């Protein structure tokens, strides 16, 4: 559960760092208390977003996360474990301001496509409160964002790599064994380096 929570926290945040941002960045969510009824995964995602927004780390957030369940035909935002046992929907929704969907994860027991869309619209509406709270927090105590040196490959070097390895890279990385794959990629790497 902890590993899954870490992955669910990472997945919507990772694409919101600038391309070429290679600074080691760790987000550690530490659960200090649990009541056995409320899941901490959504809290982890929202807390990580808030921490990044408050920090000087370049981040295109905030994001908001919530879970939507459905019991007896009624949607429930962030249902408890007991409610989730009775629910025929378990949707974890992460989005940004407006109508930007970042991550959807979940399962349902034969609900209609229209009902699923309703659940996503409700989730998008609900996360706006979390996003607005983070924006207010940033206004009050956020740090100025630093401007990191972004490491982006030079286009002329990429052109050489595509020219030399272009259509052969796919067959190299799909070799069945790790040893064969490593050898094939190393051969291409050496050819690109020489060129």
VEXNUPA-147880 format. One record per residue (C-alpha): z, y, x; residue number from 1; residue in three letters. Coordinates in steps of 0.5 Angstrom, whole numbers, always signed. Each point is the difference from the previous one (the first is absolute). Last residue first. Example, Ala and Ser with C-alpha at 12.3 -4.5 7.8 and 13.67 -1.06 7.14 Angstrom:
2
      zz      yy      xx   seq   type
     +14      -2     +27     2    ser
      +2      -7      -2     1    ala
***
This chain:
195
      zz      yy      xx   seq   type
     -71     +20     +59   195    unk
      +5      -4      +5   194    unk
      +6      +1      -5   193    unk
      -4      -2      -6   192    unk
      -2      -6      +4   191    unk
      +7      -2      +1   190    unk
      +2      +1      -7   189    unk
      -5      -4      -2   188    unk
      +2      -6      +5   187    unk
      +7      +2      -2   186    unk
      -1      -1      -8   185    unk
      -4      -7      +1   184    unk
      +6      -2      +5   183    unk
      +6      +2      -5   182    unk
      -4      -3      -6   181    unk
      -1      -7      +4   180    unk
      +7      +0      +2   179    unk
      +3      +2      -7   178    unk
      -4      -6      -4   177    unk
      -5      +1      -5   176    unk
      -5      +6      +3   175    unk
      +0      +5      -6   174    unk
      +1      +6      +5   173    unk
      -6      -2      +5   172    unk
      -4      -1      -6   171    unk
      +1      +7      -3   170    unk
      +0      +3      +7   169    unk
      -7      -2      +1   168    unk
      -4      +5      -5   167    unk
      +2      +6      +4   166    unk
      +3      -2      +7   165    unk
      -5      +4      +5   164    unk
      -3      +5      -5   163    unk
      +7      +1      -4   162    unk
      +4      +0      +6   161    unk
      -5      +6      +3   160    unk
      +0      +4      -6   159    unk
      +8      -1      +0   158    unk
      +0      +3      +7   157    unk
      -5      +6      -2   156    unk
      +5      +1      -6   155    unk
      +6      +1      +4   154    unk
      +6      -4      -3   153    unk
      +5      +4      -4   152    unk
      +7      +1      +3   151    unk
      +4      +5      -3   150    unk
      +4      +5      +4   149    unk
      +6      +1      -5   148    unk
      +1      +6      -4   147    unk
      +7      +1      -2   146    unk
      +2      +1      -8   145    unk
      +5      +5      -1   144    unk
      +6      -3      -2   143    unk
      +3      -1      -7   142    unk
      +6      +3      -3   141    unk
      +0      +4      -7   140    unk
      -8      +0      -1   139    unk
      +0      -7      +3   138    unk
      +5      -2      -5   137    unk
      -4      +3      -6   136    unk
      -6      -4      +2   135    unk
      +4      -6      +0   134    unk
      +2      +1      -7   133    unk
      -7      +2      -2   132    unk
      -2      -7      +3   131    unk
      +5      -4      -4   130    unk
      -1      +4      -7   129    unk
      -7      -1      +1   128    unk
      +1      -8      +1   127    unk
      +1      +0      -8   126    unk
      -7      +2      -2   125    unk
      -3      -5      +5   124    unk
      +4      -5      -2   123    unk
      -2      +1      -8   122    unk
      -7      +1      +2   121    unk
      +1      -7      +4   120    unk
      +3      -3      -6   119    unk
      -5      +2      -5   118    unk
      -6      -3      +4   117    unk
      +4      -6      +0   116    unk
      +0      +0      -8   115    unk
      -7      +2      +0   114    unk
      -2      -6      +5   113    unk
      +4      -5      -5   112    unk
      +7      -3      +2   111    unk
      -1      -8      +2   110    unk
      +7      -1      +4   109    unk
      -1      +6      +5   108    unk
      +1      +0      +7   107    unk
      +1      +6      +5   106    unk
      -2      +4      +6   105    unk
      -4      +7      -1   104    unk
      +0      +5      +6   103    unk
      -3      +7      +2   102    unk
      -2      +2      -7   101    unk
      -2      +8      +0   100    unk
      +1      +3      -7    99    unk
      +3      +6      +1    98    unk
      +5      +0      +6    97    unk
      +1      -7      +3    96    unk
      +0      -7      -2    95    unk
      +4      -6      +1    94    unk
      +0      -5      -6    93    unk
      +4      -7      +0    92    unk
      -2      -4      -6    91    unk
      +4      -6      -3    90    unk
      -2      -1      -7    89    unk
      +2      -5      -5    88    unk
      +7      +2      +1    87    unk
      +6      -5      -2    86    unk
      +2      -1      +7    85    unk
      -1      +7      +2    84    unk
      +5      +2      -5    83    unk
      +5      -4      +3    82    unk
      -2      +3      +7    81    unk
      +0      +7      -2    80    unk
      -6      +4      -3    79    unk
      -3      +5      +4    78    unk
      -3      +4      -5    77    unk
      +0      -5      -7    76    unk
      -7      +0      -4    75    unk
      +2      -3      -7    74    unk
      -4      -6      -3    73    unk
      +6      -4      +0    72    unk
      +1      +1      +7    71    unk
      -5      +3      +4    70    unk
      +2      +2      +8    69    unk
      -2      +6      +4    68    unk
      +2      +1      +7    67    unk
      +0      +7      +3    66    unk
      -3      +3      +7    65    unk
      -1      +7      +1    64    unk
      -4      +3      +6    63    unk
      +1      +6      +4    62    unk
      -4      +0      +4    61    unk
      -5      +2      +5    60    unk
      +4      -2      +6    59    unk
      +0      +4      +7    58    unk
      +8      -2      +3    57    unk
      +4      +7      +0    56    unk
      +5      -4      -5    55    unk
      +1      +2      -7    54    unk
      -6      -3      -3    53    unk
      +1      -6      +4    52    unk
      +7      -1      -2    51    unk
      -2      +1      -8    50    unk
      -6      -5      +1    49    unk
      +5      -5      +3    48    unk
      +5      +1      -5    47    unk
      -5      -1      -6    46    unk
      -3      -6      +3    45    unk
      +7      -3      +1    44    unk
      +3      +2      -7    43    unk
      -6      -4      -2    42    unk
      +2      -6      +4    41    unk
      +7      +0      -2    40    unk
      +0      -4      -6    39    unk
      +6      +2      -6    38    unk
      +4      -6      -3    37    unk
      +4      -3      +6    36    unk
      +4      +7      +1    35    unk
      -2      +1      +7    34    unk
      +3      +4      +6    33    unk
      -2      +3      +7    32    unk
      -7      -2      +0    31    unk
      -3      +2      +6    30    unk
      -7      +3      +0    29    unk
      -3      +1      +7    28    unk
      -6      +4      +1    27    unk
      -3      -1      +7    26    unk
      -6      +4      +3    25    unk
      -3      -1      +7    24    unk
      -5      +6      +1    23    unk
      -7      -3      -1    22    unk
      -3      +5      -5    21    unk
      -7      +0      +1    20    unk
      -2      +0      -8    19    unk
      +6      +4      -3    18    unk
      +6      -4      -3    17    unk
      -1      -1      -8    16    unk
      -3      -6      +1    15    unk
      +6      -4      +3    14    unk
      +5      +3      -6    13    unk
      -3      -4      -6    12    unk
      +1      -7      +4    11    unk
      +6      +1      +4    10    unk
      +5      +0      -5     9    unk
      -3      -6      -4     8    unk
      +0      -3      +7     7    unk
      +7      +1      +1     6    unk
      +2      -2      -7     5    unk
      -4      -7      +2     4    unk
      +4      -1      +6     3    unk
      +7      +2      -3     2    unk
      -2      -5      -6     1    unk
***
